[in-house]
C-alpha cells in the first residue's frame, strides 16, 4: 500500500506525536509499504531519505508563536493543487492531528476518492492547560466538540493510543470506529546495567520525562521532594523541553536541596539515564498514553503515577502503592518516601514491570495499526462501489465542491445525510 502521513511537524524528536508518527512510518516501510509524508520539515530534521516528503511552509502565529514552538509544535500550510498531485497515488491518507493542514488534506483526499483515517493523540486538556483555562469546566468539552465537528465526524476509522481516550471520545459523542492501540515501545528500551554518574552515586535518583507544561505537573514532584524528610538524599531529573522551564527552575531552587537537573536527551542517552535512576514519577493531570512512562518501566524503573481520571497512565499501576492522589504533592511525597524506605518492594515490582513492558512492544502495536489501515481501505472500497459516503451536511458539500474546483477534479459522489 501507499500510505501518506499528514502531520504539521515531522522529523523532529522533541514532540511525542511526531516521534510516534516517525516510528509508525519506519515500521510500515519495513513491512513493504511505500510511505509518504506531508509536513513542515525543520532544518535540524532526522534522516528522511526513506520517505517521499512534501515539505510545507510553517505558519507564524502572532503573539503565541514562541509558546507553540516551546511545546515542540507548529502549524503548517500548503497549496491544494500540489497536495492533490502528491497524494494521487495514495491508498490511505492518515491524519495525525485535527488542525488546518489535516482538514484541508482530508477534503482533498475525499474528493479524489482516497481512503482517509485519523488519529486522536492530542487531548483537549493539552490545550486548556497551556492557555491556563484548565479550571474552566466547559473549555475541554468545547474543544472535544470542535474537533469532532470540524474533522472526526467525517472519518470512519480513528486510532487513539489508549482505552481511556476511547472512553473519552465516546463520552463526547464520537461515533467513529475507534481503534485503541498503544503507540508502542522500541526494543531498545530494556534493562541494562548502567552505573550512576560518579557525582550522583550517593543520591536516590527520581526521573520524569515530558514537556515542561502545565498538565504534566512537574511542580508537584518538586514540592513533594522539597517537603520530604529525604530531600537532601534525593536528586530530581526532569527531561524535556517546554514553556515552563524558567518557572520550574525557580521552584526547584526554592524547594530542593540538590538542584534539579533539567535536560533534553536523545534516545541512546535517555535509555542510559532511565537505567541508572531509582524511581520514575509521572505526575500528569492529563495524558492520552504517556509513552515515556512505558519506556521507563520497560527498563525496570518502577513508576509512581497520578490517579487522574483523564490520564491513561494510571492504568499502568500494577500496585496501589504506585498511585498517588491527583494534584496532591503530600500524597506523592508519601509514595516517594515509601519506595525510598522499601527497596525490596521496589525490586520485586521492577521485575513485574519488565514483563509487563513486553506487552507494549512496538512491532505488536504497529501491526495492529497496519491492520486498521487495511480494514479502512477495504471498507472505503466497498463504499465507493455502493456510491455512498460517511456524511454529509449541506455546508460540507459546498466546501468539497470548492476543493474539487480548485484541484480540477470531477466530484462524482452521491451524498446522503448521515455522518460518523
Protein Blocks (a to p, Z undefined) as FASTA:
>chain_A
ZZddddfbghiakbfklmmmmmmmmmmmmnopacdddddddfkbccfklpccdddddddd
ehjlmmmmmnopacddddfklmmmmmmmpfbdcdfbdcfklmmmmmmmmmnopacddddf
bgfklmmmmnopmmmmklmmmmmmmmmmmmmmmpfbdcdfbfklmmmmmmnopabdcddd
debjafklccddddddfklmmpccddddddddfklommmmmmmmmmpcklmmpccddedd
djklmmmmmmmmmmpmbdcddddddfklmmmmmmmpmbdcdfbfbdfklpmlmmmmmnop
acdddfbfkbfklmmpcbfklpccehiaklmmmmmmmmmmmmmlmmmmmmmmmmmmmmmg
fklmmmmmmmmmmmmmmmmmmmmmnopafbdcfklmmmmmmmmmmnopacfbdcddddZZ
